[in-house]
Amino acid sequence: MLIGKGNIDPLTPNATLVQQIFSELEDVILKDFMAEGVHYSRLLYDTLLMPWDLPTPVKAFPKDKHIRIEWNRDGILEAGEADFFSASEVSLSQLGFMLGTSSAVTRWREVNGEKTGTDEDCVRLTLNKVAQAVGYKDEVEANNSKFKLKIGTAFVLLIFERVAE
């Protein structure tokens, strides 16, 4: 899934709308079906309380002894990173398969069984909206035309040095 944090290539036709469509899937439709804590990784741990921000700060992990390294915050590959953090190009059917394996979609489908596999399925609705946003009638037409969507992934690494108290 685009969780953790994925973004659409800004060169995608109508990229802003396409990103909004995926955000609607994750932030509205699947919000109540996501495991607790997933939002931290989707926000690159921006909202995670650090040891020094806790009501009782953990002195063993001082702020000046930590490192935060980010790659591709906006899902766009940095120069020279193509070999390590490569973006993915996927058809809408491949993306649908990937989305369909996510825990949040699985839980949504368990609750909305009558919609699973129909045009009202959360993944199918999303992919059809994306297809239309980039100029196709629906997901089938986009797949038949060999349309590929480029998705970049952002990563963050938090390193904490423990000091003696």
N, C-alpha and C positions, 0 to 999 in steps of 0.2 A: 504494500500500500504506500501512498505518498507520505505516510507518517514517518517522521524522523529526520529530516524535514525535506520534502521534495518540492521542487518548483518546475514550472514549465519554462522551456527555453523562450526567452523574450523575442526571438525571431519567429516564433510560431504565429501564424495568422491569428489575429484577435487574441493575442496571448493574455492580456489582462482579463478578458471575459473567461477564457479557458481556465485560468488560475482561480477565478471566482467560482466557477462551476465545481472544481475539485474542493475548494474551501467549503462550499455549501455541503458537499457530501460529508466531509470530515467534521465540520464545525456545527452543522445543524442536523442532518439526517442521521449520522452515526454517533453523534455526541454522547447519547445515553447508553451506547453499546460498547464504548471503549473502556478498556481496563483502567482501573485507577492508576494514575501515574504516567499514562501515555502522553498526557499533555506536556509534561516536562520535556520529554525528548523532542516532541514536535516544536516546542519553543526554544530548542537548543539549550535547555536548562537555564534560560534567562530568569525564570520565576522560581527556581529552586533556592530555598534558603541555604546559604552557605554557613559553615560552622561559626563564623564570627558574627552572623546576623541573627542567630538563635536568641530567644529570650535569655538563656543562660549560655553565653558564648563558650565554645569549646576552645580553650586556650592552647591545646596541643596542635591546633591547625590555624595558625595566624594568617591573616589576609596577605601579608607580604611574603609568605612562603608558598604561594600557589601560582600555578600557571594555567591560563586558559588559551587554548589554540583552536582556531576555527578554520574550516575549509568550506568554501562555496556557500556562504550564508544565504545567498539568494539563489542557490541552485545552479549557478553559472561556474563552469570550470575556470580556474585561474590558469594563467600561462604556465606551461610545463607540468601540469598535474594530470594530463590526459591518461598517462599510464597507470596512475594509482587510483584516482577518484574519477573514473570515466563516467560520463553521462550515458544514459541508455536511450536507444531509439526503439520504440515498440509500436506495433500496430494496435489499434483499439481493441481487437480481439485478444491479443496478448495481454494488454493492460487489464482487460476485463477478467481474464483468468487470474492475473496477479492480485487484483483487488478482491476477487472472490475467495481467495485463500486467507484473507485477513480475519483475525478474530472478531473484529467489530462487525464486519459484513456477515460472518457466520452467525453471530448472535442476532443481528437484525433479521436474517432469513429464518432463524428459528422462531422468532416472534411473529414474523410476517410471512408465514409459510404459503399462504394463498397467493402472494405476490411473487414468490421466488420463481425465477425462470420465465416470468411474463414481462410484458412491456412496462409493468409497474415495479419491477425489481429495482432496487436502489442503484445497482451497478449499471444495468441496462439504461435506466433513465439518464444517468450521468453521462454515459458514453454517447447516447443519442444527442444530448445537449452539446457535448464537445464537438461531435461531428458537424452539427448544424452551425456552431460558432466558427468553425474553420471552413465552412462553405459546402458541406455535403448534406444530402437529404437526411441521412441517418447513418448509424454505425456500419451497417452492411455496405452501403455505397462507399464509405470511407475505406473500409477494408478491401473492397474490390478494386479501388483505385491505388492500392498499395500505400496509402497515407501512413506516415510514421510520426509519432509524437516523441520529441526529445525531452527527457526529464533529467534534471540534474539533482544531485542529492547533497545536502549540507551535512557536515559532521562537526562535532565539537569534542575536544579532549580536555578534561579537567584533571590536573595533577596537583596533589596536595602533599606537602612535606610535613611530616609529623615532627614536632620539636618536644624536647623534654619539658615537663611542666614544673 
